[in-house]
Amino acid sequence: MLYHGSETERYVIRTKFNTNHKVGTLDCNPIVITTYEILRMDTKFLKTYDWKYITIDEGHKLKNSLTITTRYAKYIFFKMFLN
């Protein structure tokens, strides 16, 4: 699912985050695609999920270790590593 748009549009999309989808015989959570800007704005909401995988394109945007996006990516990485 594409997680993007205005604050109101993203609020509506959030209701679909907990919806399982059938893939063959498996129940799967949706794949979420978003931008760095949305990640930065909605970090508090996105941190509430137990992400199993995260793919970061344009990793050069993570060079500055003080940015919110970099801190969130590190948080997710370590949370996945400890599970």
Buried (B, 14 or more C-beta within 10 A) or exposed (E): BEBEEEEEEBEEBEEEBEEEEEEEEEEEBBEBEBEBEBBBBBBEEBEEEEBEEEEBEEEEEBEEEEBEBBBBBEEBEEBEEEE
